[in-house]
Amino acid sequence: MTAKIIKALGVSAALGVAAMPLTTFAVDPVTADATVNVTINPSISMALDTESASTAIDLSQADLTTMKIKAKVSTNAKGGYTLKLNDKDTDTDLKHASLTAFKISTSAATPTAGTSSWAVKGGEVTNWAAMPASNGTALTLKSAVALTNAVINEEETETTYGVASGNDLASGTYSDTVVYTATAVE
């Protein structure tokens, strides 16, 4: 009889396990979060509407003669950009093409006929200023302004160059090279 009971219990036990629902043995799902990061690097570009501003003036011309150059800057830098201007080297004079004794000096004052001087203004520089040398403090034409809801696309800053001649200049072309520097600000 003991053997019959054990057999009966074995069959019952086997049937009981087989009859139990599978959900009782299911494992809870496991989750994991993942972050997707994309870094957009700041970029900046600049174009000048001309690579050379030119004019012709008469000796001791009664009026100030001006030339203009426009810088167009685009950037996605969240802090905006700065635009600066200075001379390419330490000599800020407009120099005669072949006669080194003749030059037009830069001046912080408004160039006036009879003075043989040149100056610049534009952007945030609202008064005539002398062209700073490459080793000096550049003129800030545009200070950084943080982006709000759009990137900066071809924002224009116009620079005016004023030249006056005296009666002490030889005929010919006088020139100097200036450098515009646009810097992205993060």
ChimeraX attribute file (.defattr): number of C-alpha atoms within 10 A of each C-alpha:
attribute: neighborCount
match mode: 1-to-1
recipient: residues
	/A:1	6
	/A:2	7
	/A:3	8
	/A:4	9
	/A:5	10
	/A:6	11
	/A:7	12
	/A:8	12
	/A:9	13
	/A:10	12
	/A:11	12
	/A:12	12
	/A:13	12
	/A:14	11
	/A:15	11
	/A:16	11
	/A:17	11
	/A:18	10
	/A:19	9
	/A:20	10
	/A:21	9
	/A:22	9
	/A:23	7
	/A:24	7
	/A:25	8
	/A:26	8
	/A:27	7
	/A:28	6
	/A:29	5
	/A:30	5
	/A:31	5
	/A:32	4
	/A:33	5
	/A:34	5
	/A:35	5
	/A:36	5
	/A:37	6
	/A:38	6
	/A:39	5
	/A:40	8
	/A:41	8
	/A:42	14
	/A:43	12
	/A:44	17
	/A:45	14
	/A:46	18
	/A:47	15
	/A:48	15
	/A:49	14
	/A:50	11
	/A:51	10
	/A:52	11
	/A:53	13
	/A:54	13
	/A:55	9
	/A:56	8
	/A:57	14
	/A:58	13
	/A:59	17
	/A:60	18
	/A:61	15
	/A:62	14
	/A:63	15
	/A:64	18
	/A:65	20
	/A:66	17
	/A:67	14
	/A:68	17
	/A:69	17
	/A:70	18
	/A:71	19
	/A:72	18
	/A:73	22
	/A:74	20
	/A:75	24
	/A:76	21
	/A:77	21
	/A:78	19
	/A:79	16
	/A:80	22
	/A:81	25
	/A:82	17
	/A:83	22
	/A:84	18
	/A:85	22
	/A:86	23
	/A:87	21
	/A:88	16
	/A:89	15
	/A:90	12
	/A:91	16
	/A:92	24
	/A:93	21
	/A:94	20
	/A:95	19
	/A:96	19
	/A:97	13
	/A:98	10
	/A:99	13
	/A:100	8
	/A:101	9
	/A:102	18
	/A:103	20
	/A:104	23
	/A:105	19
	/A:106	22
	/A:107	22
	/A:108	16
	/A:109	14
	/A:110	19
	/A:111	26
	/A:112	20
	/A:113	19
	/A:114	16
	/A:115	17
	/A:116	22
	/A:117	25
	/A:118	29
	/A:119	22
	/A:120	28
	/A:121	22
	/A:122	21
	/A:123	18
	/A:124	14
	/A:125	14
	/A:126	11
	/A:127	13
	/A:128	19
	/A:129	21
	/A:130	20
	/A:131	26
	/A:132	23
	/A:133	18
	/A:134	17
	/A:135	11
	/A:136	12
	/A:137	12
	/A:138	18
	/A:139	22
	/A:140	18
	/A:141	21
	/A:142	17
	/A:143	14
	/A:144	17
	/A:145	12
	/A:146	15
	/A:147	15
	/A:148	10
	/A:149	7
	/A:150	9
	/A:151	14
	/A:152	19
	/A:153	13
	/A:154	14
	/A:155	12
	/A:156	16
	/A:157	17
	/A:158	15
	/A:159	20
	/A:160	18
	/A:161	21
	/A:162	22
	/A:163	27
	/A:164	25
	/A:165	24
	/A:166	18
	/A:167	13
	/A:168	14
	/A:169	16
	/A:170	14
	/A:171	12
	/A:172	13
	/A:173	14
	/A:174	18
	/A:175	17
	/A:176	15
	/A:177	14
	/A:178	16
	/A:179	13
	/A:180	19
	/A:181	16
	/A:182	22
	/A:183	19
	/A:184	20
	/A:185	19
	/A:186	13
